[in-house]
Amino acid sequence: MTYAILSLIIIGYVLIAYEHITHINKATIAVFAAAVGWVLFMITGTDFVLKTHGAEFFAFTQGLDYTSETVKEFIAQHVFIRYSAALCSIVLYLLATMNIVTVLNANGCFDFITDVVRAKDSRVLLWGLVAFTWLLSVNLDNLSTTVLMLLIMRRIVQQTRWRMWIGAAIVIAANCGGAATVIGDPTSLVVWTKGAVTPTDFSAALLLPTIVATVIPTFLISRALPEHVDIIRPGVRFRGDDNPLRLWQRVTMLVVGLGGLWFIPTFHRITLLPPFLGALCVLGVLWVLHELMNHHRIKTEQPLSGVADERQFQFAGLQAIMYFAGVFMCVALLIETGVMASISAWCDEWIHNIYIMSIAMGAISAVLDNIALVLTAINIYPVADSIAALSPTLDPQYAQAFLANGQYWHLIIYSGCVAGCLLPIGNLSGFVLMKGEDVSILWYARNILPKVLLGWFVGLGVYFLVDLWLR
């Protein structure tokens, strides 16, 4: 049954990567593979349970004879529920951040970006959009940031040809910025909640590499742009009663929204409560401010923002969350069937180098999907409290990479997020660009891939130097 479940997940990963060919939504595939896989696991789970949870299972049965129904009950109450709880924690966090972006956008809190970056000089425009994308993605999830910044770009840049180039730079900046903090990407959030990294150490290790991985491709893309691009003249904004919030009100909401997200790691450290509760607190405060500052328009039932933008945010966000949920539960199956343990043993014996492992994983994530690959890589190894807790046969210098705040966790996130931009099919943000601007894989591979590749490897070199200095 292990081979059947593994084959199901591998086929699902391949179909996810080639959604542009099959035209089957990747969220649908992920959720379907996870559901079918767990049904198969539940039906034939006795061997898996005895092998992985033997002591816990016999304590559950209290030494009495067990039946298939007893095994199913144990899986439901002691195995599946653990992964469900971890998944719900992350999904609630993503839902909270998605709604924070929606509320801020509805109140015009991001309108200033359009005013600041609007310029006919292509380089000023490009670097402005990239800088704001990077800064927003370290606070928000990178998919929401990408959707927001692509919408802003479409309000400014007139020609589709140049939107393809600038949009690619936005995707790169969003993914690199998301890798710089524990709240900027779903995979970095998983690593944090798993206890593999702490927020300060994680950002200190990856801040410079992610900046380098953003700057190099952006500089090379800027050289491909003409000196000037045609821009769209700003129109009159309409927000319901055509009376937007005052500047101080929008600034207040922006500070509460983004500043509150920065406070989440501190909230978690002080209260020991899960991060999603901190995100919900921020959302609650922001909603209160929204109600107070818009009470007149809410009372008269006047809309606050364009329906198209709001629906695009909600659809992209919900689709990403369902996709993440499916992949997360697929990875849980790989753990429970023992596949992850086999992979870690193979890597220890034949690769035995965390840089090579991260490069291999990054290269594969460019062709498949970075979230699926990174979540798999994260769960190959447990977080060890000490070197002695790992296999005694491992080289101590190699084994320390898997300790809390070890280099393995940094490199997996960095390579997954950056190398996932080698092709647009390697990340959700790139797929949004493909759909929105009709970007072909061939065009992207010819024009963007070499630039991302150079930034990725130079960033790896910077990480190596930073790691030497920090340790």
C-alpha positions in Angstrom: 0.0 0.0 0.0 3.0 2.3 0.5 3.8 2.2 -3.2 0.1 2.9 -4.1 0.0 6.0 -1.8 3.4 7.2 -3.0 2.4 6.7 -6.7 -0.8 8.6 -6.1 1.1 11.6 -4.6 3.8 11.6 -7.3 1.1 11.6 -10.0 -0.6 14.4 -8.1 2.6 16.5 -7.9 3.2 16.1 -11.7 -0.4 17.1 -12.5 0.0 20.1 -10.2 3.1 21.2 -12.0 1.5 20.9 -15.4 -1.8 22.6 -14.7 -1.2 24.8 -17.8 -1.4 21.7 -19.9 -4.1 19.7 -18.2 -6.2 22.7 -17.3 -7.2 21.0 -14.1 -7.0 23.3 -11.0 -3.9 22.4 -8.9 -5.9 22.9 -5.7 -8.4 20.3 -6.9 -5.7 17.8 -7.6 -4.0 18.4 -4.2 -7.2 18.0 -2.2 -8.3 15.0 -4.2 -4.9 13.2 -3.8 -4.9 14.0 -0.1 -8.4 12.7 0.5 -7.9 9.5 -1.5 -4.5 8.9 0.1 -5.9 9.1 3.6 -8.8 6.8 2.8 -6.3 4.2 1.6 -4.2 4.8 4.7 -7.3 4.4 6.9 -8.3 1.1 5.2 -4.9 -0.6 5.4 -3.3 1.3 8.3 -2.6 -1.5 10.7 1.0 -2.1 9.5 1.8 1.6 9.5 0.4 2.1 13.0 2.3 -0.8 14.5 5.5 0.3 12.9 5.3 4.0 13.6 3.1 4.3 16.7 3.5 0.8 18.3 3.9 1.9 21.9 1.2 4.5 21.7 -1.2 2.2 20.0 -0.8 -0.6 22.6 -1.3 2.0 25.3 -4.5 3.0 23.5 -5.8 -0.6 23.4 -4.6 -1.2 27.0 -3.1 -4.5 25.9 -6.4 -6.0 24.7 -7.0 -7.6 21.3 -7.7 -5.1 18.5 -9.7 -5.1 15.4 -9.6 -3.0 12.2 -12.1 -0.7 13.8 -9.8 -0.1 16.7 -7.0 0.8 14.3 -9.3 3.2 12.5 -10.3 4.8 15.7 -6.7 5.3 16.8 -5.7 6.8 13.4 -8.7 9.2 13.6 -8.1 10.3 17.2 -4.3 10.1 17.5 -2.8 10.4 14.0 -5.0 12.3 11.7 -6.1 14.8 14.3 -2.5 16.0 14.9 -1.9 16.9 11.3 -5.4 18.5 11.1 -4.6 20.7 14.1 -1.3 21.8 12.6 -3.0 22.5 9.3 -5.8 24.5 10.8 -3.3 26.7 12.6 -1.6 27.6 9.4 -4.8 28.0 7.4 -6.3 30.3 10.0 -3.2 32.4 9.8 -3.4 32.6 6.0 -7.1 33.5 6.1 -6.3 36.3 8.6 -3.6 37.8 6.5 -5.7 37.5 3.4 -8.5 39.4 5.0 -6.0 42.0 6.3 -4.9 42.7 2.8 -8.5 42.9 1.6 -9.5 45.4 4.3 -6.4 47.6 3.7 -6.9 47.5 -0.1 -10.6 48.3 0.3 -9.8 51.4 2.3 -7.2 52.7 -0.2 -4.2 52.1 2.0 -2.1 50.9 -0.9 -3.1 53.7 -3.3 0.0 55.7 -2.4 2.1 53.0 -4.1 0.5 53.8 -7.4 1.3 57.5 -6.9 4.9 57.0 -5.8 6.0 54.6 -8.5 4.1 56.1 -11.5 6.9 57.3 -13.8 7.7 57.1 -17.5 11.3 56.2 -16.7 11.2 52.4 -16.9 14.0 51.9 -14.3 12.4 54.1 -11.7 9.1 52.4 -12.3 10.6 48.9 -12.1 12.7 49.5 -9.0 9.8 51.2 -7.2 7.5 48.3 -7.8 10.1 45.7 -6.9 11.0 47.6 -3.7 7.4 47.9 -2.5 6.8 44.2 -3.5 9.7 43.0 -1.4 8.8 45.2 1.6 5.1 44.0 1.5 6.0 40.4 1.1 8.1 40.2 4.3 4.9 41.1 6.1 2.1 39.6 4.1 2.0 36.2 2.3 3.7 36.4 -1.1 0.7 35.4 -3.1 -1.5 38.2 -1.8 1.4 40.6 -2.4 1.9 39.4 -5.9 -1.8 39.8 -6.8 -1.9 43.3 -5.2 1.3 44.5 -7.0 0.3 43.0 -10.4 -3.0 44.9 -10.1 -1.1 48.1 -9.3 1.2 47.5 -12.3 -1.7 47.1 -14.6 -3.0 50.5 -13.5 0.3 52.1 -14.6 1.9 50.2 -17.5 0.1 50.3 -20.8 1.9 47.8 -23.0 1.6 44.0 -22.3 5.1 43.4 -23.6 6.7 45.4 -20.8 4.2 44.2 -18.2 5.5 40.7 -18.8 9.1 41.8 -17.8 8.0 44.0 -14.9 5.5 41.3 -13.7 8.3 38.7 -13.7 10.4 41.0 -11.5 7.4 41.4 -9.1 7.1 37.6 -8.8 10.8 37.3 -8.0 10.7 40.1 -5.4 7.5 38.6 -3.7 9.1 35.2 -3.4 12.4 36.4 -2.2 10.9 38.8 0.3 8.6 36.1 1.6 11.7 33.9 2.3 13.2 36.6 4.5 10.8 36.3 7.4 8.9 33.5 9.1 5.6 35.2 8.3 6.3 35.9 4.6 5.7 32.5 3.0 3.6 29.5 4.0 6.6 27.3 4.0 8.7 29.5 6.3 5.6 29.7 8.6 5.6 25.9 8.7 9.3 25.8 9.6 8.7 28.4 12.4 5.6 26.6 13.9 7.5 23.3 13.7 10.1 24.8 16.0 13.0 24.5 13.5 13.8 28.2 13.5 13.4 31.4 15.6 12.2 34.6 13.8 15.3 36.7 14.6 17.9 34.0 13.6 15.9 33.2 10.5 15.8 36.8 9.2 19.4 37.5 10.2 20.5 34.5 8.1 18.4 35.1 5.0 18.0 38.9 4.8 21.1 39.6 2.7 20.8 36.5 0.5 17.2 37.3 -0.4 18.1 40.9 -1.1 20.9 39.8 -3.4 18.6 37.2 -5.1 16.1 40.1 -5.8 18.6 42.8 -6.8 20.5 40.8 -9.4 17.6 39.7 -11.6 15.9 43.1 -11.2 19.1 44.8 -12.4 19.3 42.5 -15.4 15.6 42.9 -16.2 16.0 46.7 -16.1 18.6 46.5 -18.8 16.1 44.7 -21.1 13.6 47.5 -20.7 13.5 50.7 -22.9 14.4 54.0 -21.3 10.7 55.0 -21.2 7.4 53.0 -21.2 3.9 54.2 -22.0 2.0 54.7 -18.8 -1.8 55.0 -18.2 -3.0 58.4 -17.1 -4.4 58.3 -13.6 -8.2 58.3 -13.5 -10.5 59.6 -10.8 -10.8 57.0 -8.1 -14.3 55.9 -7.1 -14.8 54.4 -3.7 -18.5 54.3 -3.1 -19.4 57.9 -2.3 -16.2 59.2 -3.9 -15.0 60.3 -0.5 -12.0 58.2 0.5 -10.6 58.1 3.9 -8.3 60.9 5.0 -4.6 60.4 4.8 -4.1 60.0 8.5 -6.8 57.3 8.6 -5.2 55.3 5.8 -1.8 55.6 7.4 -3.2 54.5 10.8 -4.8 51.4 9.2 -1.7 50.5 7.3 0.5 50.8 10.4 -1.9 48.7 12.5 -2.2 46.1 9.7 1.5 45.7 8.8 2.9 46.6 12.2 0.6 44.2 13.9 1.9 41.4 11.7 5.4 42.2 12.7 4.4 41.9 16.4 3.1 38.3 15.9 6.5 36.6 16.6 6.7 38.7 19.9 3.1 37.8 20.7 3.9 34.1 20.2 7.1 34.3 22.3 5.3 36.1 25.2 2.0 34.1 25.3 3.1 30.8 23.7 -0.1 30.8 21.8 -0.1 29.9 18.1 0.7 32.6 15.6 -2.7 32.5 14.0 -4.3 33.9 17.2 -2.0 36.9 16.9 -3.0 37.4 13.3 -6.7 37.2 14.3 -6.1 39.8 16.9 -4.5 42.1 14.3 -7.5 41.5 12.0 -10.0 42.2 14.8 -8.4 45.5 15.6 -8.2 46.4 11.9 -11.9 45.6 11.4 -12.9 47.7 14.4 -10.9 50.7 12.8 -12.6 49.9 9.5 -16.1 50.1 11.1 -15.3 53.3 12.9 -13.7 55.1 10.0 -16.4 54.0 7.5 -19.5 54.1 9.6 -21.2 56.6 7.3 -20.7 54.6 4.1 -21.5 51.3 5.9 -24.7 52.8 7.3 -25.8 53.9 3.8 -24.7 50.6 2.3 -22.2 52.2 -0.2 -19.4 50.0 -1.6 -15.9 50.7 -0.4 -13.9 49.2 -3.3 -14.1 47.7 -6.8 -15.8 44.4 -6.8 -13.4 43.0 -9.4 -10.3 43.6 -7.3 -11.9 42.2 -4.2 -13.1 39.0 -5.9 -9.6 38.5 -7.5 -8.0 38.7 -4.0 -10.5 36.4 -2.5 -10.4 33.8 -5.3 -6.6 33.7 -5.5 -6.3 33.5 -1.7 -8.9 30.8 -1.2 -7.5 28.7 -4.1 -4.0 29.0 -2.6 -5.2 27.9 0.9 -7.1 24.9 -0.5 -4.0 23.9 -2.5 -1.8 24.3 0.6 -4.2 22.2 2.7 -4.1 19.4 0.1 -0.3 19.4 -0.2 0.1 19.5 3.6 -2.0 16.4 4.1 -0.2 14.6 1.2 3.1 15.3 3.0 1.6 14.0 6.2 0.9 10.7 4.4 4.5 10.5 3.3 5.6 10.8 6.9 3.1 8.2 8.2 4.0 5.6 5.5 7.7 5.9 6.3 8.7 7.4 2.9 10.3 10.4 4.6 12.5 8.3 6.8 13.7 6.4 3.7 14.4 9.6 1.8 16.4 11.0 4.8 18.5 7.8 5.0 19.2 7.9 1.3 20.3 11.6 1.5 22.5 10.9 4.5 24.3 8.1 2.7 24.6 9.4 -0.9 24.5 13.2 -0.7 25.6 14.1 2.8 25.8 17.9 1.9 23.1 20.3 2.8 24.1 22.7 0.0 23.8 20.0 -2.7 20.5 18.9 -1.2 19.1 22.4 -1.3 20.3 23.0 -4.8 18.7 19.7 -6.0 15.5 20.5 -4.2 15.4 24.0 -5.7 16.0 22.7 -9.2 13.2 20.2 -8.9 10.9 22.8 -7.5 11.3 24.9 -10.6 9.8 22.1 -12.6 7.3 20.9 -10.1 5.9 23.2 -7.4 8.0 24.9 -4.7 5.4 24.6 -1.9 5.0 20.8 -2.4 8.7 20.3 -2.6 9.6 22.5 0.3 7.0 21.0 2.6 8.3 17.6 1.6 11.9 18.6 2.3 11.0 20.2 5.7 9.5 17.0 6.9 12.3 14.7 5.8 14.2 15.4 9.0 12.9 16.0 12.5 14.1 19.0 14.5 16.8 17.7 16.8 17.5 19.2 20.2 21.0 17.9 20.2 23.3 16.0 17.8 23.0 12.9 20.0 19.3 12.8 19.3 20.1 12.2 15.6 21.6 9.0 14.2 24.9 8.2 16.0 26.4 7.3 12.6 26.1 10.9 11.3 29.1 13.2 11.1 28.6 15.8 13.9 29.5 18.7 11.6 26.8 17.5 9.1 24.3 16.6 11.8 24.3 20.1 13.4 22.7 21.5 10.3 19.4 19.8 11.4 19.4 21.3 14.9 17.0 24.2 15.7 18.2 27.2 13.6 20.4 24.9 11.6 21.5 25.7 8.1 19.3 23.0 6.5 16.1 24.8 7.4 17.4 28.2 6.0 18.7 26.7 2.8 15.5 24.7 2.1 13.3 27.8 2.4 15.8 30.0 0.5 16.3 27.6 -2.4 12.6 26.6 -2.6 11.4 30.2 -2.8 14.1 31.6 -5.1 14.6 28.6 -7.4 10.8 28.2 -7.6 11.0 31.4 -9.7 13.2 29.8 -12.3 10.0 28.9 -14.2 6.5 30.4 -13.7 5.1 26.9 -13.0 7.3 26.5 -10.0 5.3 28.8 -7.7 1.8 30.1 -7.2 2.8 33.7 -7.9 4.3 32.8 -11.2 1.2 31.0 -12.2 -0.8 34.2 -11.4 1.5 36.1 -13.8 1.1 33.4 -16.5 -2.7 33.8 -16.4 -2.8 37.5 -16.0 -0.3 38.5 -18.7 -0.3 35.5 -21.0 3.3 34.7 -20.2 4.5 31.5 -21.9 6.9 29.1 -20.3 9.3 29.4 -23.3 9.4 33.2 -23.1 10.0 33.1 -19.4 12.7 30.4 -19.6 14.5 32.3 -22.3 14.4 35.7 -20.8 14.0 35.3 -17.0 15.4 31.9 -16.0 19.2 32.8 -16.5 18.7 36.0 -14.4 17.0 34.2 -11.5 19.7 31.4 -11.7 22.5 33.9 -11.3 20.7 35.6 -8.4 20.1 32.3 -6.7 23.7 31.1 -6.8 25.2 34.4 -5.8 22.7 34.5 -2.9 23.8 31.1 -1.9 27.4 32.4 -1.8 26.3 35.3 0.4 24.5 32.9 2.7 27.7 30.9 3.1 29.6 34.0 4.1 26.9 35.3 6.4 26.6 31.9 8.1 30.4 31.8 8.7 30.2 35.3 10.3 27.1 34.5 12.4 28.5 31.2 13.7 
